[in-house]
């Protein structure tokens, strides 16, 4: 996989985010006044694509939006993202209702909308336009994810999977074909049934012995767990105002950084390259949480450098 031929295809979600600022999350039966409201372009797929683009990577985004999402295309074009594989359908664009509390934590209600209109035919059409020397990034906010994993591996793609949100059927996906999992602690717990960081890492290795696992720990930083080595990166201390998009920022910067190096498998990467990627990704995520919003809070590479 030489650097000159590496491309990132992100087949992922595109949402409109409605963000409400509250002192604490709404309880059952409670009506609460929000102190602020803002609307952003979001979706884990969109956010990760923007993070890759702002980190300096070249990325093509594939997915579906409704006719109400034209402004999403314009925004991605301004980020120099290839939008030639985004399809407009009759279903409304995906939506997220997000509460952000005074501690900067968030809770999210997600409506899939057009993200659930991705078909096998769409996937075949998109993948047919790429060569085998590519990397596919996936989340779990669109339809036909399992088919995507199978089809991409048949074409020689390296597959990076951020399994969020965790759904009941996700363990039935062809997860043994995934090259890299990027998960937070909650996702790791749900996939493995383990609680502690160590048990999650061991559980992922047992379930998927041929993959690399990157476990993000919020204020605890991140851990790279390969077949024979483990590398830990501490978080950077900042005053957090909104954690939305931090994980997506980490992912985008990490992927972009490792693609600066030549490798056939992720185990080929040297320790120094992985350490630099983890450090830059954690630093970018620390910048993200000091700002409101998801994609709008992702820093540019000039800020990180």
N, C-alpha and C positions, 0 to 999 in steps of 0.2 A: 504494500500500500504506500506508494510514493506520495510525497506532499503535493506535487503538482496536479495529481488526479483526484485528490480527496474532495468529496462534496458531501454536504449534510442535507439529507432529505428529512424534514420533520413533518410527519403525517399526523396532524394533531388538531385540537379543538380551537375554535375561535368564538369568543363570547363578548357580550356586553355586560360589564360589571356595574351594579348599583351598590355603592358603598355608603354605609351609615355609621357615623361616629356616635358611640354611646359610652356612658361611664362604666357600665358593665353589661354583659350579655342579657338579653331578654329572657325572663323565666316563663314557664308555662302559665297561661292565663293573664300575663302582664301586658299592659300597653305602656310603651316607653317613648318619650320624646327624644329624638336624635338631635345632637348638637351640631351636626354638619352632614351634608349629603354631596357626593360627587359621583359622576359617571365616567367610567374608564373603558378602554378596550382591554379585554382579558381572555381568560381561558389558559390552562397550563400550556397548551400547544403554542398559542400566540406568545405568551410570556417567554417561553424558552427560545422561540425563534428570535424575538427581539433581543434577548440576552446574547445569543450567538452573534447576531448582527452587530450589536454595540461592542461586543468583545473583539470584533474584527474578523469574524468568520463569514464564509460564504454559505448561504442557506437558502434552500427552496422549501416553501411551505405548501403542503397539500391538505385539503379539507373542504368543508362545506359551510356556506353562510346563506342566510335568507336575503331577500331583496332589501331588507331593512339594515343590511350590514355593509353597504357600499363604502362607508367611511373607514371601515376596517382595511379594505384594499388600499385606499389612499394612504393610510397610516403606515402600512407595511412597505409600500413603495417608497415612502420617505425614508425608511430604514434600509433601503437597498436590498430588500428581500425579493426573491423570485416568486411571483404570485401566479405564475402561468398555470398552476395545477389546483387553484382554488375554484370550486364549482359553486354557482349560485342556484339554489333550489327554492321551492315554494314554501318550505317550512320556515318559521321564524328563526332567526339567529339565536344561538344558545345564550342563556342568561345566568347570571350569578347574583344573588343577594348576599352581601357581605356586611357583617357587623365587625367593627374594630373598637376595642375597649381602651380605657385609659392606660393600660399596661402595654398596649401595642399588639396584643393578641387578636386573632380573628376567628370567626366561625362563618361557615359558608353554606348556603342552600343553592344547589346547582340544578338548572333545567337544561337538558341536553340539546333540545331543539334540532337545528340543522346538523349538528355534529353527529346525530344518530342516523343521518341519511347516507352515510358513506356505504357504498355497495362493493361487492367483489369485482364487478365490472370496472368501477372507478379505480380500485386498487391495481388491477391488471393494467389498465391504461397508463397510470402514473409510473408504475415500476418498469414498464416496457421502454420508457424513454431514458432510463438510466443504465449505466454500465455496471459491471460487477464490483468496481473499485470504489464503492460508496458506503456511507454510513447512514443507517436509518434510526431516527429517534422517534420513540413512541411514548405516549401516556395512555391512560385508560378512560379518556373522556369522549371517544368516538366509537362507532360501531365497527364490527369485523376486525377487531384487534388480533384475534387468534389467526385469522386468515392472513393478515398482514405479516405476522411473524413468519409463518410457514413460507409464504410467497417470497418474502425478502431473502430468507436464507437460501431458497432454491436458486436465487439470482446472485448469490455470493455476497450479499450485504453483511456488514457487521451490524448487529442490532443492540441498541441501548434502550432499555425499558425503564421508565419511571412509572411504576404500577399504582398510579393515583388517579381517581379514588379506588380503594380496594372494594371490589364487588363480589357477590357470592360465587360467581362462576369463574373468577380469575384464575383459580388454581387448576382449572381444566384447560387453560391455554397451554400452548407448546412452550412452556417456560424453560425447558431444558435446552432450547435452541437460542436463548438469549445470551449475548456475549457479556453485557454489563448491566447489572441492576443498580439503579440509583434510588435509594429509599431513605425515608426518614424513620425515626424510631417507632412511630405508631404503625407505619406500613410494614416495617420489619417484624413487629410483634404480631400483626395480623397474618402475615405470610407464614411465620414459623411457630406461632403459639408461645414463643419465649418472651421473657420480660426484660432481663438485663441485657446490656449492650453486648457483653461477651457471648451470652447464650444466643442472641439474635445472629451474630456473625457466624457462630458455629452451626446454628440451625440452617442458615442460608448455604453454607458450604456443604452440609450434608444433603440438603434437598437438591442443590444445583452445583455439583462439584466442578463443572467445567466453566463456570462463569466467574467474573470479577464482581465484587460487591463494594459499592461505595455507600456508606451509612452516614447520613447527615444528622447532627445532634443539636442543632440550634445553637444555644449558648455554649454547648460543649464542643463545637467544631465539627470535624468530619474524620472518618476513617476509611482508608483504602484497604480492602482485603482481597488479595490475589490468591493464587494457588499455594505459593510458598512464602509470601511476605505480607507484612502489614505496615502501613504508614499512617500516622496520626497527625492531624493538623488542628491546633487550638483555634478557637474563635477569637476575633478582635473585639475588645470591649468598646461598646458605643451606647448611646442613649437611644433605645428603640422606641419608635412611635407607631410603626405598622409593620408586622412581619409578613404581610401578604407579598408574595413574589420572591421572597428571599431564597427559597429552595430552587425556584426556576432560574434565578440569577446565578446561583452556585453552579447549577447544571450547565448553563450556557457558557459560562466562562471556563469551566473545567474541560468541556468537550473541545472548545476552540483552542485551548492551550495545548492539549495533548495532540491535536491534529497538526501542530507545528513540527512534529517529529515523525520520522519514517518508522513504520512498524507493520508487521503482518498480523500479529496478535497482540493483545494488550499486555501480555506477559513479557513482550519484547522491550517495553518501555523501561528506561533506566530509572533508578530511584530518584535521581536529581530532577528528571522531567516530571515525575509524578508529584514530588514534593512542591515543585514550582507551580504546578497546575492546582494542587490543593490549596496552596497559600493564596494564589491570586483569586481563586473561586471563593474562598472564605472571606477575603478582604472585600471583594465585590458585593457579597451578600451582606456584609456589615454596613456597607454604604447604603444598600437598598433599604434596610430596616429603619434608617433615620429619616425616611420620606414616606409620604402617604401614597397609596395606590399600588398597583401591581406593575404593569409594563411601564407606566410613567415614572416609577421609582428606580428602574434599572439604570445603573451608572454606565457612562461611556468608557471606552478603554483609555482615553486620555486622562480621565479622573483616576483610574486605577494605576496607570503607569506613574 
